[in-house]
Amino acid sequence: MIRMILSSVLTFFLLGVLTLSSVAEEYRLDFNDPEMAAAIKACYQAKVEDGVLHIDIPKGSKSKTRMVNFPLQSLMKQFCGYFVEVEADICFSDVPEPSKGYFGVKFQFHLPGAPGDAWPGVLRFKGNYPIHGTSDWFHSRAKSEWSNTITNAFLQVGLQEVTGHIAVKNIVLRRGRPCPVSTLRLPVIPRAVYSGEQPPRMRGAMSPNTSNGPKEQDFADLEKWGANLIRWQMGLPALQNAADLRNSLKGRFQQLETVLELAKRYHLYVVIDVHTMKESRPVVLGTPEGRDELVRFWVEIAKKFKGNPNIFGYNLMNEPVSGNIEADGPSLNEQYHRLIKAIREVDPQTPIILDCDKAGVPDMLEYLEVFPYDNIIYSPHMYKPFELTHQLNQKQETYLSYPNEKKGWNKEFLRKELAGVREFQLKTGARIYVGEFSCIRWAPGAENYIRDCIDIFEEYGWDWSYHAFREWQGWSVESTGSPVHPEHSDSNPRRDALLQGFGKNN
């Protein structure tokens, strides 16, 4: 009897713990809560009717930004250190196309102190929602990382730099898998291990678009320029499922055979790059079947090409974004573990290149593990400040320049932006490869940005590849600096800066 009573008490206690735990992991935003109601009241012309939040900006309004900032500081204790999934029902109407891609309909977190991105967009994924026009009710679900570094948390709902109407209801936040831990904050920091004959320092460029296959002249010209590396991008289109991924990767083996033959002929190393982008990551990273397909592909690559002396490394996926992984799915580090283990079972030696999270932003390199395998190379991409490097509107009257005294942009600014990568290198002994860096060609002083980046990479002993060679004219060092007149140019300051960097291979 006593045993039965104790068992019943224990069962009741465990059920209570589980109930409390499940409650702690989910939060339903209540518009009638005094704190939330105050946030709504603070937004001009925001109102709640029948459980639906409405925000309006009439045509002709001087102010074209109205957002409710829901305070979420009370959730930080239970949500910080985890990925947080948010879902809601949303509709909007009469929203004109915004002047910039990140304006328009807004439903996003603001997380001051977050590494890499303090405004992680909840609704920025292509296909998840439009940012303008008129839409019937749709259900949105997305994830964002609440690292332990954030100092506050808000959910922002509304319209930015547009007019129109937005309505939102049924907002729910849930706690998902834990965030990765910074390698640099571990009590004992592991060291990267390299064995066998190591390739020389790499100085090269991203390949052209590869849909039409390799062109011998490109390889010949890169050798003539002094480069010793080509990062061969195997671009993926928008994917619906793993079958699309498999079909997209068909034929790559024969293409790579040609690439490696040309690389040998023209004395170049090759990075084999599965070039995931925002249109393909939701399948490649965000579905079990897509993750399985990526493992299968890399095992086949390793079986076929292991031992090829012209391969610098297997670049497992370009610019991953762990926010694409479902809340209960594996972390990016866990997926990397799985890929590396599978490759190393058939190819123990070829270097493996790992891009860091949030599309390769340097701040995120420290959140990669130092994996317990030989010859792992760690790869950030350098587009900081993004405000400078990605001035993509070719119809602007003026453009931000580099260096820029008003903005504080100079070589020391770049050095500070890369300080975390340098610390990771020094403390782990990792080989660092900057897989991409660039500055839009019409930014005044773009050549200075290219030169300063290369100077820092060289000072720290990092490998690097410029983005990009004969791909999109906006990055081309073979075009003039005019945004509207991309005439061919055999000599310009950006090309000179890049070739000076390649000259260090001699």
N, C-alpha and C positions, 0 to 999 in steps of 0.2 A: 504493500500500500504506500509506504513512504517513497519507494522507488518510483511508483506511478505518479505520486504527487510532485516529486522533484522533476520528473520528466515533463509533466504538464506545465510546471512553472518555467522550466527551461525553454519549452516550446513557445510559451506565451511571451517570454522575454525576447527570444530570437525573432518572433514575428513582429514584436514592437520595434526592435532595432531595424529590421528590414523596412518596416513602414516608415519610420523616421528617415532612414537613409534614402528611400525612394522619393519622399517628399522633399528632402534637401537637394536632390538632383534635378528637380523640375520646378520652374517658377512660371506661373501664369500671370501675365501683366494685367492688373485690374485698373481700369480707367477711373474708378471711383475711389481708389486709395488716395488719401489726402495728399501724399507726396506726388503721385502721378497726376492727380487733378490739378495741383499747383503748376506742374510743368506744362500741362495743356493750356491752362489759363494764361501763362506767360507768352504763348504764341498767338499773335494777332490773327483773328478770324478762324482759330481752331475750335472745334466743338465736338461733343459726343452726343449722338442720337441713337437710341436703341442698341447700345453696345458697340457702335461703330465710330471711329475717330475720323473726322472730316477736316481737311485743310484746303482753303481756297486762296488763289491769287488771281483776281480778275484781270482781264486784258487791260492794258494801259496803266497798270499800277507802277509806281516809281520803284517800290521795293519788290524785287522778284525772288526773294529767298525767305521762306517761312518754314521753320522746322521746330517740332517738339523734341526737346532734349530730355528723355526719360532718365532720371538718375538711377543707377544700378549699383551704387557703392555698397548697399546692404548685401549684395550677392557676392561680393568679392571674396569673402572668407571661404565660402563653399565652392566657388567657381574658379578662382585663380589657380593656375597650375594645371588647367584642363582645357580641352577644346570644348567650346560651347556651341551647341546647335540651336538655331532660332528658326521658328516657322510662324507664318501668319497668312491670312487671306488679304489680298490687296486688289484694288481696282483704281483706275485713274482715267481722266478724260481731258481732251482739249489741251494737251501739253505739247507745245511746239518743239521742234528739234533744237536742242541747246547748242550754244556756241562751242562747248568743249565736251568731250566724251564722258567726263565724270560729273557733269551737271545733269539736271533733269530730276526725275523721280528718285527720291533718296530714302533708303531704308538700310541703315548702316550702324555699326558700332563706332563709338569714339573711345579709344583706350589709350589715354596719355601714358607714356612710358613704355608702350609696346615696342619690342625690337623690330625694326624694319618697316612698320606701318602702323601708325596710331589711328588710322581711319579704315580699318579693314571692311571693305564693302561686302554687305550681305547679298546684294542684288547686282553684282557686276558681271556675272558669268553669261556669256553669249548663249542664247537659247533659254536662259532661265527667266528672263523678262526683258521687255523693251524699256528704254529710259524716256520715251516720249510717245506722243500719239494718244490713242484711246484704247483702253483694255477693259474687257469684262473681268469679273472676279476670277482670280487665279490663286493657287496655293503655292507659296514659296517656302523652300527649306534649304538652309545653308549653314555652314560652320565657320567659326573663327577661333583663333587661338588666344586664350586669356593667360598670358605668361605671368609668372610671379613678379615680373618687373613693373607691371602696370600700377599706376598710382590712383586711378579713378576709372569709372566705367559709365558710359551712357549709351542709350539706344536712340538714334536720331531718325525721325520720320518726318517727311515733308517734301518740299520742292525747292530746288536751288537754281537760281538764275533763269527761271522760266515762269510762265503763268499756267493756270489750269487748276485742276482739282485732283486730290488723292484721298482715298478712303482705305482704312486699315482696321482689321478686327482679328480676334483670336490669336494674340501674340503669346507664344510659349517659348521659354528658354529651357534647355536641358544640358546637363553636364555629360560630356562624353569621355573619351580616353585622356590619359594624362598628357601634358605637354612634354616635349623633350627637355632634358636637363642639359645645361651648358657644360660641355667638357672642361672648360676652363675653371669651373667652380667645384669640380670633384676633389675630394680629399687627396687622392693620388691620381695624377693625370697620366694616362697611358701614353706610350710612345709608338709612333708609326714605325713599321719595319719595312726595309727594302733589301731585296736579295737579288743575286745575279747581276749581270752587266746592265747598268742603267743607261737609258738614252741620254744624249747630250741636252743642253738647254734648248728649249723650243721657242722659236719666234716665227709666227706665221699668221694665217688669216683663215677666216670662215669661208667655206666654199660658196660658189654660186648656187642658185636654186638648182636642185638636182633632178627635176622632173624629166628633163631631156637627156639625162645621163652626162657623164664626164666628157669634157672637151680637152683634147691633148694640148691645145694652145694655152689654155689656162694654166696647166701644170708647167709648161715650158716658160711661161711668163713669170710665174711665181718663183721659179728657180733663178731666172734672170734678175729678178728684183732682189734676190738674196734671202728669201724666206726658206725655212727648212721644215715647215709644217703646213698641212691643210686640214682643217676640221671639217670633215665631210658630213654635211647635214642630210639626214634621211628624213625629210619633212613629212609630217602626217597631216592629212586633211581633217575636216570635221568628221567625227566618228559617232555612230549611233550605238555600236555594240562591239564585242570582241571579234565577231566575224569580219566587221569592217577593218579592224586593226590587222587581222591576219591577211586579208586581201591587200591592204596597203603595204604590207611588208613583203609580199610576194615579189620575186624578181630582184630583190635587193642583193642577193648573194652573187648573181652574175654581174650586177653593176659594181659591187665591191671588188670582184676579181679584176675588172678593168681599172678601177681606181688604184688598186695596189700595184698593178703592172706599170701604170703611168707614174706612180709615185717612185717606184724603183728606178725607172728610166730617168727621172728628173731629180733624183736625190732628195725626196721629200718624205717625211713621216706623215702618218695619217691618224687622226682621231676619228673613230667610227662613232657617230653621234645619232642616236634615236631622238629626233628633234620634236619632242612634245611641245605643244603650245596650248593656249586656252581652249581651242576647239577640240583638242584630243585628250587633254589631261583627265576630264571627267570619266572617260572610259579606261584609259591606261592606268590611272592611279585609283579611280573611284569605284571600280567594280571588281569583284573577285575574278571574273572571267578575263577581264583586261589584264589584271596583274599576272594571272597564269600565262596568258599569251606572251607577255613581255619576257617572262622567265624562259618559256619555250624558245623564243626567238634568240635570246642571248646564248643559250646553251648550244643552239645550232651554229651560231656565229663562231663561238669558241671552238667547237669541234672542227669547223672547216678552216679557220684561219689561225689557230694557235701556232706559235713559232714563227710567224711571218715577221721578218726583221724590220719591215717598214711601218708596223703598227705601233704608234706611241701609246694608245690606250683605247679601251672600250668605255665610251661615255654613255652610261646606262640610260639616262633620260635627261633631256634638256630642261632646265629651269622648272623643277617640280614645285608644286604648290600643295602642301599637305591639307589645306582647306578643301581640296577636292575629294579627299578620302572620307568615306562615310564615318559617322561618329563612333561606331563600334568596330571599325576596320582597323587594320594594322597601321602603326605609325610609319612615317617615312623611313626611319632608321630600321624598323623591322622588315620593311620591304627591301631595303638595301641589303640587310643581312641575308635574306632569302636569295636574292639575285647573286650576291657574291659567292655564297656557299655553292649554289648550283654551277656557276661558272668555274670555280676553283676545283670542282670535282673532275672537270675535263681539261682545264687549262690552269695549272698552278702558278704561272709566271707572268703572263701578259698584264701590264698595268691596267687597273680599273679606275675610271675617273668618275667622281661623284659630285654633281652639282648640289649646292645647298638650297635650303627651303626658300619659299616666297620668291620664286623665280630667280634664284641665284643671288639675292641681295647680300652684300658682304657681311652685314650685321648677323646673318644667320649661320655663318660657317661654324661658329663655336657650338652650335646645337647639333652638328653631326657628331656621331660617335667616332672614336679612333678604332676602326674595326680590326679584329684580331687576325688579319690576313696580310700576307706580304704584298707590297707594291700597290697600295691604294693611294691615289692622287686626289687631292681635295680642291674643288673648283668653285670660286665665286665668279660673278660677272660684275663688271664695273660700268655703271651708268649713273654715277652720282656726281653732281646733283641732277636728278632726272629732269628737273625744270629747265636745265640747260641743254642736256644731251638730246631730249626728245621734243624739241620745238617743231612739231610735225605740220603745223598749219603753214602752207606755202603761200598764203595770201596776206600774212601779217605785214604791217608797215615797218615795224622794227623788231629786232630779235635781241635776246639777252646775249651778252658777250662773255668771253673768258680770256684773261683773268677779269674779275669784276670786283672793284674795290667796294662798291656800294653793298654788294651781296656777301662780300668776304670770301669770294672764290679765288683761290690761288693754289699753288702746289702744297702748301701746308694744310689747307683745307682738305685736299685730296688725301694727304697723308693721314690726317685724323680720321677720315671716313674709312680708311683701310687699316686702322690701328688694331682692330679686333682680329683681322686676318693675320697680321704680323705676330700678334701675341699667340694665336693658335699655332702658327708655324714654329715659333721659338720654343713653346712649351711642349709640343708634341713631336717635333722633328719632322712634320709632314711636308711632303713636296706639294707646292702650290702651283696650280695652273689657272690663270685667268682666261677662261674659255671665250669670253667676249668682252670687248670694251669698244666704245666709239663715241663720237659726237656728231650730231647732224651737220651736214657739210656747209649749210648756210649760216650757222652760228658764227658771228665775228670772233676770230681768234680760235676757231676749232683746232687749228694746227697746234696751238699752245697747249690745249687740253690733251691732245694725242701725245705730244712730246713729254709733258709732265707725267702722264700716266706711265709711259714707257720708262722714263727715268726712275720712277719709284719701283716699278717691277724689277728693273735691272739692279737697283740698289739692294733689293731684298732677295735677289736670286730666284725670282718666280718665272715660270714659263708663261707664254701669252699668245693669244691669237686675236687679231683685229677683226671687228665685225663691220663690213664684210667685203669680200672680194667679188666684184662683178655680180652682185645679187640685186639689191634695190638701190636705185640711183641716189637716194637720200644719204646713203653711207659711202658712196663711191668716192675714192680718191682719184678717180680718172675723169671726174667732172668738175666744172667750175663751181664757184661758191654761190652762184645765183640760184635762188629757189625756183624761179620760173624759166630759167634757161640752162638746162643741164648739159651744155655742150661738152664734148670730149676735151680733155686737157691732159697733155703729156707732162706738164710741169705746173705744179701749184704747191703752196706751202704745206697742205695736208699730206699730199703724196710724198713730198720731201721729208717730212717728219717721220712718216711710216718707213720709208726706205732707209733713213738713218738708223732706225731701230733694227731693221733687218740686217743692216751692215755689221751689227755686232756678232753675227754668226760667223764672220770671216776670221 
